[in-house]
């Protein structure tokens, strides 16, 4: 008997709840439609549904996201780096406690190499007509970050090899839930001819009709819930795939729902309510300015250096979205001005390397640079603030000398530089990106360090 199977997939939602009501309604209607026509529908999420930039996700530590996935009828998910490395170990270990779906994450382990109860390496889904769909979940190989949070993450391709051996001859169709990115997905399709479908994520790629690589259909639905992906599989009576197609639905093209805007605002209100605990009181307002030195940026820079025990630090003013008003300050206020899932990092460098980094940091174009990704949830870079770093400049503005803690930088001396971890990625500072002497300080975010400093400065009576 021939069969048609539909896979509906989302990825990299990043807690953009403004698109959720339409996604929820669409998936429920589609599932009902396929039930009525006798066709199988499977609903999957490919990771990074949780993002702690949003107060609802922060206030519920991601469990509110799980409730939404339950309500929408998701059956299988994998974890992204936002679930894996932006929540503390215990929070991730309990995140899926009340999930009504299966979490497929083959390459995450405890440090003793046992699997957490909530993470399955694969699952074989049997359709009403008896077709067996083997699904394997894989997440990005951020080894240092997982280790800092007491997790052991295995190399995805080696893990995939092991799991494909486990499902060999047990399935009619092989599907990968891949939070690895488009380039790894392409490599995977070339290296493993037994794979039929790769549902992709992480690099936010948009593949409107999918992409055939070797024998595999690669799929990707962008980010933020802008699209919902659908894969349609046709199988003959021998359980062989005769056709596979992919398409995306633009959520902006779906009809606006009654009460949609009020629901979106309710998510914000629920988050703020969960974060309304007052943590300190300010005798005076603390301002922040993206283009000039300001008190709050100075405090963040000091906090970063002091908390990490580094010799010096720098931060960009754009990390703080606004200032703090005089009077009571809540957890929600701190989250609102610094929502980024960005951790402190220490990099050990010699004086020559440090000088190169500091000179690069003075790039005149950076203050107005619009930053995308790397955990940054703001708008622009803003000016750099330096702590225990001083530039001696000539009348024409040329740097003639750099002082660290009041002393001239020494080329061969070792220094500990503290900075936001976003500067260890991308092409901001090539020498930092290449360095093997980096330590990521987790699970604290920059906002946690800022709060620590403010509470020291303004202790409760």
LOPAVEX-695921 format. One line per field, with one value per residue (C-alpha): x, y, z. Coordinates in nm, 3 decimals. Layout:
% residues N
xx	c(X	...) .
yy	c(Y	...) .
zz	c(Z	...) .
% end
This chain:
% residues 461
xx	c(0.000	0.140	0.163	0.211	0.392	0.418	0.693	0.629	0.935	1.043	1.387	1.572	1.253	1.459	1.154	1.004	0.654	0.503	0.491	0.372	-0.010	-0.012	0.235	0.026	-0.300	-0.142	0.007	-0.315	-0.517	-0.268	-0.261	-0.643	-0.649	-0.408	-0.593	-0.911	-0.740	-0.559	-0.210	0.063	0.181	0.486	0.571	0.931	1.145	1.516	1.642	1.695	1.328	1.434	1.617	1.665	1.657	1.279	1.149	0.906	1.186	1.411	1.138	1.043	1.400	1.267	0.989	0.727	0.861	0.813	0.450	0.393	0.552	0.330	0.016	0.101	0.139	0.510	0.624	1.003	1.262	1.635	1.827	2.014	2.304	2.057	1.902	2.237	2.472	2.271	2.096	2.271	2.328	2.045	1.804	1.875	1.856	1.499	1.390	1.205	1.064	0.704	0.754	0.488	0.734	1.058	1.391	1.641	1.997	2.248	2.568	2.504	2.615	2.687	3.056	3.053	2.949	2.598	2.303	2.057	1.714	1.554	1.782	1.731	1.990	1.720	1.362	1.184	0.842	0.601	0.323	-0.035	0.053	0.362	0.638	0.932	1.092	1.426	1.503	1.840	1.904	2.241	2.345	2.635	2.978	3.048	3.275	3.434	3.101	2.932	3.231	3.218	2.857	2.948	2.824	3.016	2.937	3.063	3.172	2.848	2.973	3.133	2.812	2.604	2.814	2.742	2.370	2.334	2.483	2.222	1.930	2.070	1.802	1.543	1.397	1.249	1.336	1.626	1.571	1.827	1.727	2.042	2.130	2.472	2.434	2.406	2.773	2.776	2.442	2.590	2.891	2.662	2.464	2.786	2.934	2.627	2.428	2.176	2.025	1.703	1.606	1.808	1.597	1.846	1.898	2.162	2.277	1.923	1.932	1.618	1.561	1.225	1.215	1.486	1.819	1.922	2.275	2.367	2.052	1.942	1.685	1.820	1.567	1.584	1.313	1.517	1.469	1.230	0.926	0.917	0.862	0.715	0.868	0.688	0.839	0.611	0.724	0.557	0.631	0.531	0.401	0.761	0.819	1.052	1.055	0.928	0.912	1.023	0.954	1.002	0.830	0.804	0.502	0.562	0.388	0.337	0.108	-0.107	-0.416	-0.384	-0.575	-0.825	-0.651	-0.306	-0.158	-0.298	-0.151	0.191	0.174	0.062	0.386	0.581	0.371	0.410	0.784	0.807	0.589	0.825	1.120	0.967	1.178	1.351	1.724	1.860	1.775	1.967	2.008	2.066	1.998	2.275	2.289	2.424	2.535	2.628	2.859	3.025	3.167	2.891	2.856	2.677	2.920	3.206	3.044	2.999	3.365	3.481	3.247	3.382	3.744	3.684	3.458	3.692	4.012	4.165	4.429	4.212	3.890	3.690	3.321	3.117	2.854	2.592	2.569	2.355	2.034	1.944	2.022	1.868	1.632	1.665	1.489	1.404	1.567	1.422	1.564	1.345	1.507	1.853	1.732	1.569	1.888	2.117	1.919	2.206	2.301	2.666	2.916	3.236	3.558	3.925	4.193	4.560	4.788	5.137	5.191	5.252	4.927	4.736	4.858	4.740	4.396	4.360	4.459	4.200	3.938	3.979	3.827	3.648	3.369	3.271	3.058	2.794	2.833	2.509	2.598	2.414	2.450	2.722	2.464	2.421	2.057	2.111	2.130	2.479	2.827	2.872	3.201	3.449	3.499	3.838	3.912	4.273	4.373	4.496	4.597	4.853	4.793	4.967	4.803	4.715	4.544	4.808	4.863	5.217	5.187	4.945	4.933	4.794	4.717	4.919	5.232	5.360	5.262	5.549	5.574	5.668	5.466	5.154	4.821	4.467	4.214	3.843	3.587	3.239	3.254	3.103	3.449	3.596	3.377	3.360	3.625	3.640	3.980	4.147	4.416	4.152	3.948	4.258	4.385	4.389	4.420	4.058	3.840	3.465	3.313	2.974	2.683	2.679	2.580	2.706	2.383	2.459	2.801	2.649	2.397	2.676	2.866	2.564	2.469	2.821	2.803	2.454	2.409	2.071	2.042) .
yy	c(0.000	0.340	0.614	0.989	1.124	1.490	1.632	1.978	2.145	2.467	2.577	2.863	3.017	3.203	3.289	3.520	3.467	3.724	3.447	3.165	3.199	3.150	2.860	2.689	2.725	2.622	2.301	2.199	2.255	2.063	1.767	1.754	1.779	1.489	1.274	1.323	1.223	0.924	1.069	1.072	1.405	1.438	1.769	1.847	2.132	2.143	2.343	2.693	2.729	2.867	3.199	3.380	3.725	3.718	3.776	3.484	3.238	3.398	3.402	3.037	2.926	2.782	2.568	2.804	2.722	2.352	2.414	2.586	2.298	2.055	2.255	2.277	1.899	1.864	1.503	1.525	1.795	1.825	2.076	2.375	2.559	2.797	2.510	2.337	2.609	2.914	2.751	2.606	2.231	2.161	2.376	2.182	1.852	1.937	2.146	1.861	1.702	1.770	1.740	1.546	1.492	1.301	1.483	1.340	1.446	1.171	1.354	1.491	1.296	1.345	1.368	0.997	0.918	0.807	0.958	1.187	1.027	1.304	1.265	0.978	0.916	0.819	0.706	0.490	0.633	0.381	0.528	0.403	0.209	0.053	0.263	0.303	0.650	0.650	0.994	1.092	1.421	1.601	1.933	2.169	2.071	2.354	2.134	2.392	2.547	2.216	2.105	2.428	2.336	1.976	1.812	1.591	1.658	1.413	1.494	1.484	1.289	1.018	0.994	0.983	0.693	0.499	0.568	0.477	0.141	0.102	0.164	-0.030	-0.251	-0.125	0.165	0.249	0.620	0.792	1.150	1.368	1.650	1.854	2.160	2.168	2.423	2.410	2.331	2.028	1.920	1.924	1.726	1.481	1.419	1.348	1.119	0.915	0.794	0.613	0.945	1.050	1.380	1.637	1.889	2.168	2.458	2.671	2.877	3.010	2.904	2.929	2.654	2.724	2.400	2.221	2.130	1.791	1.690	1.340	1.145	1.358	1.638	1.923	2.154	2.476	2.716	3.026	3.177	3.342	3.149	3.343	3.013	2.669	2.389	2.097	1.786	1.551	1.193	0.952	0.580	0.279	-0.051	-0.168	0.125	0.287	0.666	0.757	1.132	1.386	1.757	2.052	2.386	2.672	2.863	3.230	3.304	3.664	3.527	3.341	3.531	3.739	3.579	3.739	3.820	3.762	4.092	4.060	3.709	3.837	4.111	3.856	3.663	3.979	4.047	3.691	3.718	4.053	3.926	3.630	3.871	4.144	4.064	4.382	4.319	4.664	5.033	5.310	5.649	5.809	5.709	5.534	5.643	5.461	5.614	5.406	5.674	5.824	5.701	5.661	5.541	5.213	5.095	5.180	4.969	4.674	4.693	4.702	4.418	4.201	4.255	4.216	3.911	3.727	3.823	3.956	4.226	4.437	4.430	4.599	4.598	4.771	5.021	4.862	4.568	4.788	4.880	5.161	5.299	5.235	5.477	5.594	5.377	5.005	4.781	4.436	4.129	4.223	4.566	4.410	4.161	4.436	4.643	4.342	4.055	3.887	3.522	3.629	3.493	3.646	3.512	3.539	3.514	3.490	3.686	3.832	4.205	4.206	4.018	4.239	4.552	4.417	4.337	4.676	4.861	4.666	4.751	5.121	5.072	5.400	5.225	4.989	5.219	5.241	4.878	4.677	4.347	4.025	3.696	3.579	3.602	3.978	4.085	4.461	4.699	4.844	4.789	5.125	5.267	5.054	5.108	5.003	4.910	4.920	5.005	5.351	5.487	5.766	5.953	6.234	6.564	6.414	6.116	5.849	5.595	5.627	5.409	5.167	5.128	4.824	4.895	5.214	5.050	5.040	4.721	4.471	4.267	3.935	3.967	3.753	3.930	3.815	4.006	3.978	4.046	3.940	3.600	3.748	3.884	3.533	3.446	3.576	3.808	4.077	3.967	3.690	3.627	3.574	3.344	3.131	3.137	2.813	3.010	3.105	3.028	3.075	3.155	2.987	2.973	3.344	3.597	3.955	4.069	3.843	4.004	4.352	4.270	4.129	4.456	4.679	4.491	4.543	4.913	4.963	4.708	4.679	4.852) .
zz	c(0.000	-0.100	0.161	0.198	0.506	0.604	0.825	0.969	1.117	1.287	1.401	1.568	1.708	1.970	2.182	1.919	2.053	1.818	1.556	1.783	1.771	1.393	1.411	1.679	1.485	1.152	1.295	1.468	1.151	0.938	1.174	1.171	0.791	0.746	0.999	0.799	0.474	0.627	0.587	0.853	0.998	1.224	1.396	1.491	1.624	1.544	1.841	1.980	2.063	2.403	2.412	2.741	2.578	2.624	2.979	2.952	2.877	3.138	3.402	3.346	3.260	2.935	3.082	2.944	2.596	2.666	2.763	2.428	2.236	2.427	2.350	1.979	1.955	1.880	1.881	1.845	1.913	1.936	2.143	2.007	2.163	2.332	2.525	2.570	2.685	2.794	3.089	3.395	3.414	3.656	3.457	3.136	3.322	3.430	3.130	2.958	3.274	3.169	2.792	2.599	2.316	2.276	2.288	2.039	2.119	2.044	2.130	2.480	2.787	3.154	3.241	3.333	2.972	3.063	2.882	3.059	3.090	2.885	2.580	2.338	2.065	1.815	1.788	1.534	1.461	1.311	1.098	1.091	0.776	0.930	0.775	1.011	1.031	1.212	1.356	1.500	1.679	1.679	1.829	1.763	1.891	2.139	2.342	2.575	2.664	2.742	2.949	3.151	3.236	3.331	3.012	2.773	2.409	2.148	1.795	1.591	1.289	1.500	1.702	1.386	1.257	1.576	1.569	1.202	1.288	1.564	1.329	1.036	0.879	1.133	0.935	0.596	0.612	0.789	0.911	1.091	1.325	1.278	1.482	1.316	1.037	0.659	0.586	0.816	0.672	0.323	0.439	0.618	0.301	0.110	0.377	0.472	0.168	0.388	0.504	0.330	0.498	0.697	0.886	0.950	1.190	1.364	1.066	1.007	0.644	0.433	0.176	0.015	-0.186	0.005	-0.148	-0.283	-0.189	-0.298	-0.210	0.086	0.090	0.303	0.468	0.668	0.789	0.873	1.218	1.464	1.341	1.015	0.832	0.894	0.691	0.533	0.378	0.184	0.132	-0.108	-0.061	-0.268	-0.135	-0.079	0.162	-0.089	-0.128	-0.474	-0.420	-0.159	-0.173	0.060	0.097	0.344	0.470	0.552	0.883	0.769	0.499	0.752	0.870	1.186	1.471	1.703	2.029	1.881	1.995	2.347	2.376	2.269	2.529	2.789	2.729	2.808	3.118	3.247	3.204	3.378	3.663	3.713	3.727	3.945	4.253	4.372	4.406	4.499	4.520	4.346	4.517	4.177	3.815	3.621	3.260	2.960	2.631	2.325	2.186	2.493	2.820	3.079	3.440	3.372	3.104	3.342	3.615	3.377	3.272	3.635	3.725	3.445	3.550	3.923	3.901	3.664	3.847	3.524	3.483	3.254	3.055	2.785	2.697	2.429	2.539	2.311	2.549	2.773	2.594	2.832	3.177	3.519	3.691	4.050	4.307	4.323	4.060	3.985	3.816	3.522	3.499	3.480	3.220	3.014	2.986	2.928	2.770	2.585	2.651	2.664	2.916	3.050	2.903	3.002	2.738	2.834	2.604	2.607	2.587	2.214	2.149	2.391	2.217	1.880	2.026	2.191	1.877	1.677	1.939	1.856	1.510	1.441	1.249	1.529	1.749	1.471	1.359	1.361	1.526	1.437	1.619	1.861	2.141	2.094	2.124	2.096	1.802	1.760	1.899	2.072	2.197	2.390	2.760	2.899	3.259	3.381	3.023	2.931	2.591	2.576	2.252	2.064	1.976	1.637	1.804	1.745	2.022	2.151	2.461	2.631	3.010	3.193	3.558	3.525	3.384	3.029	2.852	2.835	2.512	2.678	2.997	3.037	3.087	3.158	2.953	3.040	2.769	2.654	2.486	2.167	2.087	2.076	1.775	1.422	1.285	1.552	1.684	1.482	1.745	2.015	1.792	1.725	2.084	2.282	2.607	2.653	2.954	2.938	3.276	3.299	3.363	3.455	3.191	3.181	3.348	3.644	3.678	3.653	3.926	4.147	4.116	4.173	4.488	4.617	4.539	4.680	4.962	5.131	5.467) .
% end
